[in-house]
């Protein structure tokens, strides 16, 4: 499947779960999409593996402060506890996520990333999944949470953890093709 005309923003910061960035990004790159790392961090950022171990560093392509959903076809929100917690408190990150929903564009969030959906007031009434440790947060935000490897609710795609990446990537590619 070819999506050579598609531009995908990845919104992340320090503490991103590396495989939740690299796996969807590789799937999208292999399908011909253009991927851009958007972040409040400047220069480069440190990824992690399992919330404890330092992994690779990644170069930030664009600052979130100047990012616009109008420039992209979809948004991917990788997880990682530190990453997701920092993003949900960043006003520009929350604004950008809202823009994607306002423009009815595909948004894919995995693991802890749905926290930003709750912060942006976008989880209410939506079917979604996440890592189990934030289930109560999602329910309190009004989401209809379910324990599934991938949940697609309109333009929203969610998955629980790295073990679900194959299904997560498949649904992102399907939404964009």
Secondary structure as UniProt FT lines:
FT   TURN            4..5
FT   STRAND          7..11
FT   TURN            14..15
FT   STRAND          16..17
FT   HELIX           18..30
FT   TURN            31..32
FT   STRAND          34..39
FT   STRAND          44..49
FT   TURN            50..52
FT   STRAND          53..59
FT   STRAND          62..63
FT   HELIX           64..66
FT   HELIX           69..71
FT   STRAND          74..77
FT   HELIX           81..87
FT   TURN            88..89
FT   HELIX           91..102
FT   TURN            103..104
FT   STRAND          106..110
FT   TURN            111..113
FT   HELIX           114..119
FT   TURN            120..121
FT   TURN            124..125
FT   STRAND          127..128
FT   HELIX           132..134
FT   HELIX           135..140
FT   TURN            141..142
FT   STRAND          144..145
FT   STRAND          150..153
FT   TURN            154..155
FT   STRAND          156..159
FT   HELIX           162..164
FT   HELIX           165..176
//
